[in-house]
Structures are given as structure tokens and as C-alpha cells.
């Protein structure tokens, strides 16, 4: 089958699926409407989907090597200001990272593979996962046997890139860390509240939290290896109910990102020590909770090079591979790549006009739907060719 030609024939269907998912954006582990839609479509295409943890999986083909194809399904808890007529109407959730695109592409890839199932020299396993944004979904599915029955030999995933990344661009890394690790944390500062007019009678958790925030920044400035990528960000600081009340507690939530195992271990350990010791200086205590733990995403060179070769044979217009990509963003597909040889690539889905000024996680981001048949064709074609060469 000419998957590129077939994907173009199915462009209206891919687009319709994408817009349905986009309009019904859901967040986190529990995605009842999105999951039901995915399972309904898979059945319509002739597959037999099953639940895997909070996600969905299905297999097709015949016994042999197994290639996993992955898409994430969750959105972000934010308003949408894209101006698209199919924007999510709730005003509270938005597919501002493109996961609706990923799901639509994998659905169409599944349809085409089912149409061409006799040509498969092994098994294709589909992974539709929730909660990538909270770094829970891949872990959830792995714990529920994703890589078993049948055992997975390799995996492939794509992520669309908005902004000024034109359709046809393919960005990858086959020789190092493609995306950083992520360690999310929550620091609850326990102090002692009082009237705002009598700070001497309080242990002010806001004051303690401010000093913890400042001290944590020094871990990057003075303790991290400057040749490594190291980021420590506090994204939430919550405390108090009124201007004249010193509260009992304050909460800081943040994230650590690195591209190096030693740097990661150092920062996680020193974050805890710094928070505890800084609080002790001001007679407060802290409670530290881990929110997420995901290793850096390292793609397998052999699998990545093979997938790029297969993609190049599709004769996609403006196909332009661009290597050496490394980002401080994180991906829980890294947990799959840690266990089986894997490839993940960015597919250009942006615009070169004014629509390209907004990137992922911006409420105004707009994704170019011209990438949809490209992603679907690449997934299906790569699966057929990889299984053929590794039979």
C-alpha cells in the first residue's frame, strides 16, 4: 500500500477525528469521552481495543516481532484563545500541546494498517495514553502490562511542533538526550499563623517560602555543572486568605529538568536539603512530596535511523530531516524508551505567517492540520517496513 497516498485520501476523516477530540478536551488520567471515542473508532476500523490502566491498547498483525506505536490523548487545564471554530467550549481545557493531533494520526494509521494487515510481518501494538502532561500516563500503562502479551521489541512516537516549524520538517536526536528528565515536587512549609499586625508572634511560612525559593535558585547558579542542561522552576506559590493574616502554611510547587543522571540526582537531593535547612533557620518545617519522576528521553540510534529512512521513502513534499534536537521539555514516553529501543521525533505543524508566533502551551497556539496525513502515513509505513526488516 502507498500509505502517503492513502493518508491523503483519508485527510478529511483524520481532520474530523482531530477536531472532535479537540472540542472534547479532557485532562489527567481519566479521559472518559476521549477514551470512548478512541475505542469506538478502533472497533469501527476492525480492531479489538482493550483498556490498559487508564489508557487504551490494541494489536494487529501476526506473531513475530512487535512494534509499539504511541499517541497521547490528554489536554491542558487552561483556556483556549486559538479562534478555531472547534475550540473546546468549556473555557477550562485546551489541546494546546497537540495531543489531539497525535491521537487522530494514530487512529488513521491503525485503520490503514488494518486494511493492509496481511502485509505485516509481525505485530503492531497501539498505545493511546492519558496524562502525559502530568507524567502519569505512561507509568500507569507500563504498570498494567503495556509491554507484555506480546512483548514489545521497539517503539515509535511523534510529537507535533507548532510555532515556526513548517509542515514537512522532521526533528530528531539519534546521538544523545532528546528531552530532559522531570522531577516535579511540592514543598509545604509549616509555620505558625497570627494576626498580620503581630508578626513577632508568628512563624511566617510565606517569608520562609520566599527564602526557600531564592535558595533553590542558587543550586542552578552555583552547584550545577554549567556544561549540563539544568533547570529548576517554581511555578506555583500558594499561601494565605487575607492581607492581614499570617497563615499557618505555604505551598511551593516546582519542577527540575536535566539531561544528565548525575546532575538530576544532585538537584533532587539538594532541593530537599535546601528546603529543609532553610526552613529550620526560621523555625519552620517542611513536608516534601514528589509529583513526578521521569528519566531523560534517549532515542535509540538504530531505530531512529531506520525510521528516518522509511519516512524518506514516502516522498512527502518538503520532507526535511533536522537532527541534533535537544529540549528542556520532558516526555513520559522516556519511560518506554528506557525499557525498549525507541524513536521519537517532532513533526513540523506550524505556520510561517502570524499564526506561527505562538507555540505549544500558549492559549493562542494554532496547529497546522497539514501534518495529519504525514504523521498517519509515517506511522503505518514505518511499522510495515520495520517489521519486514526485523522479521
N, C-alpha and C positions, 0 to 999 in steps of 0.2 A: 504493500500500500504506500502511496505517496502521502505521507502524513501532513506535509505542509499544504498540499492541495486540498486534502480532506478537511483540515482545520479551517481553511479559508471558507470552505463550503458551509461549515458549522459556525461561522463567526456570529451570526445573529443569535444563535442559540447560546453560545458562550456568553455573549453580551447580556442577554436576557437573564441568564442564571446569575451573572455577576451583579446585576442591578437589583435582582430580588434579594440576594444576600446582603447587599449594601444597604438597602432600605430597611432591612430587619436586623440591624446591627445589635449584637449581644456581646457581653464581656465576661471574662473569667472562665472558670471550669464548666459551669452549667450553661449550655447553649441549646435549650430545648428546641427552639424553632429552626435554628440553623442545622442542627444535627438531624432533625426530622426531614428537612428538605434534602440534605445530602443523601440520606438513606433512601428516600423516595426516588430520587434521580438515579441512584445506583441500581435500584430494583428495576426501574424503567429501562435502563440500559442492559439489563440481563444479568446483573451481578447479585450476589447474596451478601449484603453487608451485615456486620455484627458489631456490637458495642465492644470497645476495648477501654476499660476505665471509663472516663468521661468522653472519649473520642470514638471514632468510627474506623473500622478497617474492613477490607475485602481482599480476596485473592482471585487471580485468574491465570490461566495457562496450564502447564503440566508439570509433573515432578522434575526436579533438576535444581540448578542454582536459583536463588531468589534475590530479586532486586526490589528494594523498597522505594516507593515514590511518596513524597511527603508534601502536605499543604496544611497551613494553619487556618483556623476559622474565626478567631475572636477579634473583636473590635476594641476601641479605646473609650474610657469613660470621660468623654469631652463633647462639647457641642460641635456641630458641623456648619461651616460657613462657605462651603465649596460653590454654592449656587447651582449645583446639579439638580435637575428636576426629580431625581430619585434619591435625594438625600434622606437620611434617616429622620422620620418625623418626630421622634421623641424629644429631640433637643438635648439629650443627655449622653448618647452614644454615637460614635462615628467610626467608620472604617477608614481612618486616616493613616493607616500603615500599609494598606493594600492586601490584607489577608483575604478579602472577598475576591480579589483577582486570583490569588493562589488557589483558592477552593474551586473557582469556576474553571480554571485551566486544568486542574487535576480531574475534575468531573468529565470534561471533554476528552482528556487523554484516556480515561477509563473507558469511555464509550468507543473510541477508535480502537483501543486495544482489544475490546470485546469483539468488535467487528472483524478483527484480524487475529483472533485468538489462536487459530490453527498454526500461525507462523511463529508463535512463541516457543523458544527452545528451553523454557524453564518457567518459573513462576514470577508474577508481578504481585507485590503486596502493596496495597494503598493505605496511607496513613493520613487521616483527617483529624488534626489535633486541636483541642481547645487551649486557652490560657497560655499562649506564647508570651503575651505581654506581661504576665505575672510570673513567667518562668516555672509554671507548674504543670503544663500540659504534657510535654514530652516525658517528664519524670513519671507522671500518672500513667501514661500508656505503657512505658517500659516496665513499670512495676506490675502491670497487668498482662505481661507476656507478649508485648508487641513483636519482639524479635524472635519469638518461638513459633512453632507449629504453622508453617515451616520456619526453620531457622533462616535468618536474613544474612546474605553474603555481602551486600553492598547497598548503598542508599544514595538517592539524588533528591535535591530540593532546589527550588528557585525562590528568589525574593525580588519583587519589582522595585524599581528605583524611580522616584518622581524627580521633581526639580528640572535641571537642565540635561538630564540623561536621555538622549534620543532613542526612539524605538529602533532596535537593531543592535544596540550596544550590549555587550555581554562582559561583565566584570567578574574577575575571579582571582584566586590566590592558590597556587599549587606548590608553594615552597615555604610556607610559614603560617603564622596565625592570621586568619582572615577576620575574625571578630573577637573582641575581648571577653574575658570572663566577667561574671557579675556576682557580687555578693551583696544582697540587699540586707539592711539592718534597721532595727528600731531601738532607739535608746530612750527609756523612760526615766526621767530624773525625779527622784522622790525628795521633796523638801518639807517645808512646814509653812502653811499659809498663815496670813494675818491681814489686818487692815493695811491698806496702802500707805496710810499715814504713820505706821509704826513698823518700818522695815527691820528695825533692830530686834523685833520680836519674831521675825520670820527666818526661815532658810529659803531664800528666793530661788525656785527652780528655773525661772526664766534667766536670771543672772548666771546661774550655773550652766544652763544650756548654751548661752552665748559664749562663755569661756570654753566649753567643750567644742563648739563649732570652730572657734578660732584655733584651738589647739590641734584639731584634726587637720586643718589646712597645712600645718607645719609638717605633717607626715609626708605630704607630697613635696613641699618646698625643701625639706632638709633631711629626709630619711630615704626617699625613693631614688632608685638608680635613674639618673636622667636619660640613660640610653634606652630605658624601657618605657612603654606606654602605661602610665598610672594616673587614674582619675579617682577622686573622692568628692562626691557631691552630696550635700544635704538639700533635699528637695522639699521637705516639709518640716515646719516648726510650729507646734500647736500648744497653746497654753492659755489659761485664764478665761474668765467670763465677764469681767468688768474692769474698768480702768482703775478703780480704787481698791481692788482686791488682789493680794499676792496669793496665787494658787498653791495647792499642795504639790502639783506635778506639772511637768512639761515633757513633751514628746518630740524627739527629732527622728526623722526617717531619712535614710540616705542610701547611696549605692557606691560600691567600689568596683572599678573596672581596670583590668590589667591584661597584658599579653604575655605574661611570664609567670610560671608557677611559683618561683621563689618570691617575686615581688608581691604576688597575691597572698601568699602565706604570711609575709611580713606585715602587710597592710591590715589584714583581718585581725591578726594578733595585736598589733599596736593600736588599732581602733578601740578594741576592748580595754586595753591597759590605759590608754589615754583618757577614755571616758570615765573609767573607774577612779583613776588617781586624781583627775581634775575635780571630779565631784567631791572626793574626800577632802580636798583643800578647803572647800566651802561648807564642810559638814553635811553634805548631801550624799545620797547613794544613788546608784543607777541599776536598772534592770535592762539587759540587752537581749533582744530577740532576733534570730535570723529569719529573714523574709524570703531569701532565695540564695541558691548555691549552684552556679553553672560554670563549668570549665571554659577555657577559650575554645573557639571553633577552629580546628585544624583540619583542613581538607586533605584527602589522600591524593598524592600527585598522580599516581597511575589512573585512578578512577576519574579524576578531573580532566586529565589529558585525553582519556578515551572519550569522555562525554563531549568535550570541545570538538574532537574530530568528527564524531557522529553529527553534531549540530552543524558543523561546517558543510556537511554533505547535503543538507536540506536546501541549499541555495536560497536562503532567506534574504530578502532585499536589505542592503545596508548592514549586513552582518559584520560586526566589528568587535573581535575579542580584545579585551584590555586587561592585562594581568597585573599581579603585584598589589591588588587591592587589600587594604587593611583598615579596619574601622574600630572606633572605640565603642560602638554599639555592640549589643550582645544578642545571642540567639540560642534558644534551648535546643535547637537541632544539634548543637555541640554535644549533647548527651548521647545522641545517636552516633555521631561521628567518632565519639570516644570509644564506642563499642564495635563498630563495623566500618570498613573503609568507605568513605563518603565524599560526595562533592556537593558544594552549594555555590550558586552563582547569582549575581544580580542581573536582572534583565531591564534594560532601559525602558521606562514607561513615562517619560517626561515630555516637556514641550520646550521649544527654543524661543517661544514668544513670552508674553507677560504671565501666562499660566505656569511657566517654569520657575517663577520666583519663590514658590512655596514648596517645601519638602515634607517628608513624612512627619506625622505627629503635629502638623500645623492645621488648625481648623479650616484653612482655606485651600489645602492641598487638593490638586486635581490629577488623577492618573489617566494616562493615555490608553484607551481601550484597544489601540492597535497592537498592543503587546499580547493580547489574549490568545489569538491563534498561534503566535510564536511559542508561547510557553506550553500550550497544549501539544503542539506538534513536536517540540523538543522532548518533552517527557515521554510521549509514546514512541517516537523514533529511537531515542536513547535506550529505552527499555528493550525494544526488539533487538537492537544491534549488540548491546552489552550481553544479553542472554545468549545470543548467537555465538559471540566470540568466546564466551566463558562456559559454554555447554560442557 
